[in-house]
Amino acid sequence: MMNAVEFKEVTYLYPNGMKALNHINLQIPIGTKVALLGPNGAGKSTLLHHLNGLKVPQQGTVKIMGEELTKKNANSIRQKVGLVFQDPDDQVFSGTVLEDVEFGPRNLKMTEEEISEVCLAALGNVGMLDYKDQAPYHLSYGQKKRVAIAGILAMKPDVVILDEPMSYLDPAGQDDIAGLLQGLNFLGKTIILSTHDVNFAASWADMIVIIMNGEIIATGGTELLVDEEVIRKAKLHLPIVSRLFKMLPNVDTLPKNEQEAFRLLYRIIYEEEGRFTY
Ligand SMILES: Nc1ncnc2c1ncn2[C@@H]1O[C@H](COP(=O)(O)OP(=O)(O)OP(=O)(O)O)[C@@H](O)[C@H]1O
């Protein structure tokens, strides 16, 4: 099957000499759900920005849906790959929510009828239709994030990139976005996101990519997240289920009562982490 994304020996230096990406090689088959994990400053955003032409490689090559990304075709690549920024204030700026979502489709020269159809559908998908005539300025951060996602969906991209999509969303909002991402993937879209949440990554992703100091230190299935050596190196937590799994043999008897079991399991986890328990 064709790859949605191919990085070959991609290196990127910021003007101050910071090597944010160092010989990155990566292949992502079409339709894959990818979670990119790594500590602050690892190079996640820099890598994601190479996927839609916001940055073009200084060394090495990036191919999107088989087409090599260059300065010249960055605009046309952007139609195939939608990037939802980490901070919606960098993305949401029009007078009304609907106008904001219409911005991309209008640039793509869709007909008015098509613009209206895709934008209303996209706002419906993210649960923001009721806000379509409001000023984005007055929305909460989580609501702006949904509008930013709608703006990308309205362009009907093949690949959807999200830089920490769950940050600033309440738990229900996170579940909504997780459901939305599942639905998009069901429609055949490739989804690549960065996250610090190993539990979400373990439950959602087909492919895990771990990056540190601008280098990919591991790629594979979710089984990577139970590899304690990799997890420690990348300064991540083990997913809660694998922690419990490792501890269960040491528990003599599990309480029958759910509330007691809950307290016991959390106490075990917190004690192991040396955290305060009560
Ligand atoms: N505009 C810039 N100029 C110079 N250095 C930069 C710039 N943007 C990022 N960097 C540096 O490049 C490295 C990678 O940054 P990047 O934002 O890609 O990391 P990240 O993994 O997304 O981090 P986080 O989890 O904190 O969002 C960091 O060391 C960062 O300080």
The ligand as a Gaussian input file, in Angstrom:
#p B3LYP/6-31G(d) Opt

LIG

0 1
 N       11.597000      29.187000      16.247000
 C       12.544000      28.510000      16.906000
 N       13.799000      28.977000      16.988000
 C       14.765000      28.288000      17.624000
 N       14.559000      27.093000      18.229000
 C       13.333000      26.592000      18.183000
 C       12.247000      27.260000      17.538000
 N       11.142000      26.503000      17.659000
 C       11.511000      25.414000      18.362000
 N       12.823000      25.452000      18.676000
 C       13.589000      24.433000      19.412000
 O       13.571000      23.227000      18.677000
 C       13.425000      22.105000      19.557000
 C       12.191000      21.305000      19.160000
 O       11.029000      22.092000      19.426000
 P        9.546000      21.570000      19.139000
 O        8.630000      22.716000      19.380000
 O        9.509000      20.893000      17.812000
 O        9.386000      20.468000      20.307000
 P        8.082000      19.702000      20.827000
 O        8.468000      18.253000      20.931000
 O        6.911000      20.036000      19.988000
 O        7.924000      20.283000      22.296000
 P        6.607000      20.498000      23.260000
 O        6.215000      19.158000      23.792000
 O        7.199000      21.363000      24.345000
 O        5.551000      21.196000      22.452000
 C       13.367000      22.666000      20.962000
 O       14.633000      22.559000      21.540000
 C       12.977000      24.126000      20.764000
 O       13.520000      24.922000      21.777000

